[in-house]
Amino acid sequence: MRILAIDVGTGTQDIMIYDTEKELENSIKLVLPSPHLYISQQIRETENDLYFTGEIMGGGKIKKSLLEHMEKGYKVVMEPTCARTIRDNIDQVKSLGIGIADDEKDYTDFTKIEMGDINIKKLSEFLLGYDLEFDFDEIAIAVQDHGYNENMGDRDFRFEKIREKVSHPISPLEFGFKGEMPEYFTRMQAVRRQIKSEGIEKLPLVMDTKFASIAGMCYDEVASKLNSFIVIDIGNGHTTAASIENGKIQGVFEHHTSSLTGESLERYMKRLASGEITHEEVHEDFGHGAHVLNPISEIEKVIVSGPKRELIEKTNLDWHHAAPGGDVMMTGTIGLIKTALGR
């Protein structure tokens, strides 16, 4: 069985091609710039009005690049779907000075840029250039999706859906969507539409990046020998942690990385493990929140991943850098692969 796993992060998109007939360590791996960085570069290098088509994607630096482009006197027009990359509320997009495409207008002279988290065509051309066949039994993709509800802010809505999912102790693998998926996960839905538009009929497994990472960390060589521990992904934007016992998530925590110090991180992790942490204390500290079903018996170790993972070194916690398959960059992709195999 061949699996293509793509984990789209803020800094990089990490790609692994896994074949169940080979050792995991012999998988083909790629670490490439995140798609929003490539599109931002296109914007900066273009001296012309811009017209955007395509899908909702991770915004990253795109909004900043667009505002700078308009400050130079250029027009920016976006089709309604991809405009939601900037803000889900189209009126808020318009308020920035960005035009929404009108079928009755002519945009022939505009430079066109296509948006999207996934570019299967470009990836297939790259692999075929190395005589690697582009034929997979399963495609699994992770993106971070806050979800969208017009009556609730992104921060609150995201954690509300996490809390609903962890209504009982569950395996991290259960965060993967193989079949039906709620419409409010707009970015994940966009990924599925992109895959279909590339001529691939097989429905891809999709997953939030944070829970793909949490799943992958549980298969680290050290973590796999533990029973009661914490896994924590310290990302560029968000830090997400889960307390694990008997292979199941017992509690979850999410905060903004920039708001955390070594001292506060250590305090939160200890309170997550003991079950004393409250949603209110994290939310009032401008984090997303916390939700605990059960305390865990002890913190045998803290398994850590993510580009800002050096923050853990400022704590007194007993930690270990996750490297499932021997690679710290492939935590999310291995989480996707394990989820695809497990589901």
N, C-alpha and C positions, 0 to 999 in steps of 0.2 A: 504494500500500500504506500503510495506516494502522497505526501501532504505538503502544500505550499502554505507557509505561515508568514503573515506580514503584520508587524506591530508598529503602528504609526504614532510616534511620539512628538514632543515639541522640538527636540533637537535633531533626532535621527528617526529614520524608519528602518527597523531591523527585520531582516528577511532570512528565513531558513527553509531549505528544502529537505524534508526528512523522508527516508525510505525505510520501512520497517524491516527490510531484509539486510540493512546495514547497521553498523554501530552508530549511535547518536553523534559521537565525536567526529564521524566522517561525513556529516551532513554538509551540504553547500550553504555558506553563510554570506550575507551581504549587510553592510552597515552603510546606509546612504543618507544624505541630507533629507530632513523632513520636507514634504511637498510645499508647505507654506513658505519655506526659505527660497525654494526655486522660483516660485511665483513672485515673491517679493523682489527677487533679483531681476526678473523680467520687467516688472513695473519700473524699477529704478533705471534700467537700461533703455527704456522706450521713450523717445522724444515725440510723442504723438498722443492724440486722444485715445482712450482705451474702451473697449467693449468686452464685457465678460460674459461667458456662457458656461454651461456645465452644472456642477452639483454643489451642494452644501459641503464644506470641508472644515478642517481645523484652521481657524483664522490666523493665529500666531501674529506675525509681523505684517500681515497683509493690510489691515486697517491703517496702520501708521504709514505704510508705503503709499497707500492711496491718497491719504490726506496731504502728504508731501508732494505727490504728483499734481494734485489739484492746486496746491499753492503756487506751482510753476505756471498756472494758467491753462492747464489741460482739462478737458472734460473726461468724466468717468461715467459710464453707463453699464448697468448690470441687468441681466435677466432676473426675473423674480426669484427663481429657485436658488441660484448661486448667491444672490444678494443676502440671503439669510445666513451666509457665512459671517457677515459683518454684525448683524443683529437679527434675531428671529422676527422682530417687529419691523415691517417694511417702512412704516412711517418714520421710525428712528433712523433707518438707513437714509431716507430722503433728507432728513434734517441735517445730515452731514454734508449735503451738497451733491450726493451721488444720485444720478438719474436712473430711473427704472425703465427698461426697454419698452418702446412703443412700436407695435407692429407696423404702424403707418409711417414711421420715420425711416430714413435711409442712413445706415451706419457703415456704408461701404468704405469710407475713408478712415475709419477707426482701426487701430491695431487690435486684433482679437486674441484674447487669452482664455484658455479653457481651464476651469477650476475642478478640483476633485482630489480626494485623498489617495486614490489608487490609479495607476497607469499600467494596466496589464500589457498593453501593446509594447510599451517601452521596455518593460521587464522581459517580455518574451523575446524581443529582438536581442537584448543583451545576452540572455541565456543561450539562444540559438547561435550567437556569435562564438560561443565556446563549445559548440556541438553538444549542448545539453538539451534534451527533449523537454518541451513544454507540455507535459501531459500529467495531470494530477487526479487522484481519486477524491481528494478533498482540498478545499481552499478555506483557510481560516484567517480572519482579519480582526485586529483590535484597533479601536479608536476610542478616544475619551468623549463620552456623550453625556452632557448634563440633562438631556431631555428638555422638552419645552411645554410649558403650561402658561397661557396668557394671564392667568390669575395668580401666579406664584413666581418669585424670583428663581433664577437658575440655581443658586446655592441651596435654597430650601428644597426645591423640587428634586434636585439630584439626590440629596440625602434621604428625602422621603421615600424615594423608590428603592434606595439601598436598604432602608429599614424594613420596607414591605417584603423585600426578598429574604432578608434574614429574620423571618418571623419564627423560625425554629433553627436549630443547628443544621447547617448544610455544608456540603463540600464546595470548595471554591469553583469546581468544575461546573456547578449548576448555574453560574453566571453567564455561561455561553448560550447563545440563541442559535439553534439549528433550524427550527421550523418557524412557526408564527412568532412575531415580535411586535410589541406595542408601537403604534404609530408615533407616539411622542418621542421616541428615540430617533430624532430626525437625521443625525449624522450616520448612524448605523444603517438606517433605511437608504440613505444616499449611497453608501458603499454597495449595498445590494443592487441598487439601480445601475450603478456604474458597471458592476460585474456583468449584469445582464446585457447592458448596452455593448459590451465587448464581445458578445456572442456566446457567452458561457451560460448555459441554461441551469447547470447544477447550482442549487442555492448554497452560498457560502455560510459557514459558521461565523458569527460575529460576536464580539465580546468587548467589554470596556477594558481599556488598557490597564487600569489599576488592578482589576481582578484577574486579568491574564497574568500580570506580574505576580500577584499573590499565589495564583495556582502554580506558576513556575517555581517560585521559591520553595514551595512545599516538596518539590522533587529534587532540591539540592541534596548533595550527598550527606551533609551534616543534618539538615532538617529532616530527611527521610528516616533518621534513626531516633527522632524525638517524638514525644507524645504530647507534651504541654509546652507551647512556645508562642512567640509573637513573630509575625512577619510584617515588615514595613517597607513600603516603597516611598522613597524620598525623592520626589520628582522636581523638575524645574518650577512648576506652579503649585502642585498639590502634593501633600503627604498623606498616604492612606495606609492604615494598619489594620490587622485582624488578629485577634487572639484565637489560637487553635488548640483544640484538645480532641483526642481520638479521631483525628483527621477531619474534624468539622469546625466551621467558624462559630465561635461562641460570642464574639463581640466585634464591632467595627468602629473605626475612628477616621475622620478626615479633616484636614486643616490646610491652610495655605503655608507652604514651606517658608516663605519670607517672614512669616509671623512667629516662627518657632526658634527657640534657642535650645542649646543642649540641655539646660536646666528644665525648661518647660516640656521638652520632648520626653525626658526621663520621667518627669512627674506624670504626664499623661499615660505613658506606657505602663507604669506601675498601677495606676488607677484603672486602666483598661483590663489588666490581668486580674485585679482584685474584684472587679465589678462595681467599684465605687464611682467611676467616672459618670458624669451626667451629660446629656445632650445640651442642656442649658449652659453649662460652664464653657463648653467648646464653642457653641454658637455665639455666646456673648463675647468671646475672645476673637470673633470674626472668622471662626472656622466653619466648616460645614456641619459638623455634629459628631455625636457618638451614640452608639446603641449597643447594649450588652444584654445577652440572654442569661449567661451564667459566668461566674468567675472561673478561671482555670486554676488548677491545683498549685502550679508554680510556673515561673518563667525559667525553663531549662536553658533557653538561649533566645536572643533576638536575632532573627534572620533578616538581613537588610539588603535592599537593592535600590537602584535609581541613580540618576546623574548627580544628585546632591547628597549622596549617602555618607559623605565625610562628616556630616552633622552628627552622626551617631558616635563619632570619636570624641565628641565633647560631652558625652554622658558617662556614667559609671556602670552602664548596663553591660552584661556579658553578651557581646555581639559577634556575628559572623557574616562576612560578605557573601551573599548568595552567588553561586556559579554553577547552576545546573548544566550538566554536559560539559563542564570545565570552562564556561564562558560567561562572564558577568554581563555581557551585552545581550544575551539571548534568553533572559529570564522570561520576558513576555511571550516570545515565540514558542518556547518550550511549554509554557502554560497553555497556549493555543493548541499545540500538538497534543498534549495530554488530554485537553478538553475534547478535541476531535475524536481521539481514540476512546476516551471514556464515555462519550455520549453516543 
